[in-house]
Amino acid sequence: MAMENSEGSAAVPGDHAGSAIASDSTTISIDQLIESWWQDHFPGSAVARDTQAWNAAFAAKEALKRLLKREYLTCN
């Protein structure tokens, strides 16, 4: 499991240290982590072929980023 630093970034676990996510740094922001996951899973999927489903999933992704940031700020 990744640990967060004081700037809301997550340390990259060892098994992902060589991935594109961690190419330039050992820490990534929550937004970058979520965006990378999104790009790995949604483009070209069944969700991508349905506008309403895509819009709902995209809105949920953005809400998740806001929620995680808010939770992180209240914990620190």
C-alpha positions as CSV (number, residue, x, y, z in Angstrom):
1,M,0.0,0.0,0.0
2,A,1.3,3.5,-0.8
3,M,1.9,6.0,1.9
4,E,1.0,9.7,1.4
5,N,3.5,12.5,2.0
6,S,2.6,16.0,3.3
7,E,1.6,17.2,-0.2
8,G,-1.1,14.7,-0.9
9,S,1.1,12.5,-3.0
10,A,1.5,8.8,-2.7
11,A,4.8,6.9,-2.6
12,V,4.9,4.4,-5.4
13,P,5.0,0.8,-4.2
14,G,8.0,-1.2,-5.2
15,D,6.2,-3.3,-7.7
16,H,5.1,-0.2,-9.7
17,A,8.4,1.8,-9.3
18,G,9.4,1.1,-12.9
19,S,5.9,1.9,-14.4
20,A,5.0,4.9,-16.5
21,I,3.3,6.4,-13.4
22,A,6.6,6.6,-11.6
23,S,8.8,7.4,-14.5
24,D,10.2,10.7,-13.2
25,S,9.6,10.6,-9.4
26,T,9.0,8.3,-6.5
27,T,5.9,10.2,-5.5
28,I,2.8,11.0,-7.5
29,S,-0.3,13.1,-6.8
30,I,-3.6,11.6,-6.1
31,D,-4.9,13.2,-9.3
32,Q,-2.1,11.6,-11.3
33,L,-2.7,8.2,-9.8
34,I,-6.5,8.3,-10.5
35,E,-5.9,9.7,-14.1
36,S,-3.4,6.9,-14.8
37,W,-5.8,4.3,-13.6
38,W,-8.6,5.9,-15.7
39,Q,-6.5,5.8,-18.8
40,D,-5.6,2.2,-18.2
41,H,-9.2,1.1,-17.8
42,F,-11.7,3.3,-19.5
43,P,-10.7,4.4,-23.1
44,G,-11.8,1.7,-25.5
45,S,-14.1,0.1,-22.9
46,A,-17.8,-0.5,-23.2
47,V,-18.3,2.6,-21.0
48,A,-16.4,4.7,-23.6
49,R,-18.9,3.6,-26.3
50,D,-21.9,5.0,-24.4
51,T,-22.0,8.8,-23.8
52,Q,-24.2,8.7,-20.8
53,A,-22.2,5.9,-19.1
54,W,-18.9,7.8,-19.9
55,N,-20.2,11.0,-18.5
56,A,-21.4,9.3,-15.3
57,A,-18.1,7.5,-14.9
58,F,-16.1,10.6,-15.6
59,A,-18.2,12.6,-13.1
60,A,-17.6,9.9,-10.5
61,K,-13.8,10.0,-11.1
62,E,-13.7,13.7,-10.6
63,A,-15.9,13.4,-7.4
64,L,-13.5,10.7,-6.1
65,K,-10.5,13.0,-6.6
66,R,-12.3,15.8,-4.7
67,L,-13.4,13.4,-1.9
68,L,-9.9,12.0,-1.5
69,K,-8.4,15.5,-1.3
70,R,-11.0,16.6,1.2
71,E,-10.4,13.5,3.4
72,Y,-6.6,13.9,3.2
73,L,-6.9,17.6,4.3
74,T,-9.1,16.7,7.2
75,C,-6.8,13.9,8.4
76,N,-3.7,16.2,8.4
